[in-house]
Amino acid sequence: PYIKSLKLPNLTIASPDMGGSYRARTFAKFFNAEVIICDKRRKRANEIESMSIIGDVTGQDVVLIDDICDTAGTLSKAAALIMENGAKSVRAVCTHAVLSGKAYETIENSVLSEMIVTDTIQLDSEKAKQSTKIKVLSTADLFAKAITSVNQHSSISDLFEVE
């Protein structure tokens, strides 16, 4: 609902790596949007050797979709590459924001216009308060519906299906 509320005119969904391509395609289908994928090659953990884009981002409002954000290195590098290739704007959505090390600083210094995260992991409250880019969305309603469904012996899969 939050992404829909932004009413981005030229929405393109992006995956920051090949592993998230299915997730990105699912979101793109839901939003009836194009999808692009960042192809990343790593030297070792948390160190990107190179990255390239599969797809066209020219003039697009790009939303990077990821499950976990640890150091924010991949998302910030992908965002920079997307902007360098002509995107109008780029923001990121991440379900689980670990945000270790210099992640807050990396996000603040990135070209991301916004980093949207959920409250499944408690953020550093001081750093999160100081951030101009981090938006936290609550999962309370989703969990409440899931608990109600379980108590009523009904399926919770409807909560996660994309039409």
Secondary structure, DSSP 8 states (H G I E B T S, - for coil): -HHHHH--TTEEEEESSGGGHHHHHHHHHHHT-EEEEEEEEEEETTEEEEEEEES--TT-EEEEEEEEESSSHHHHHHHHHHHHTT-SEEEEEEEEE---TTHHHHHHTSS-S-EEEETTS---HHHHHH-SSEEEE--HHHHHHHHHHHHTT--SGGGT---
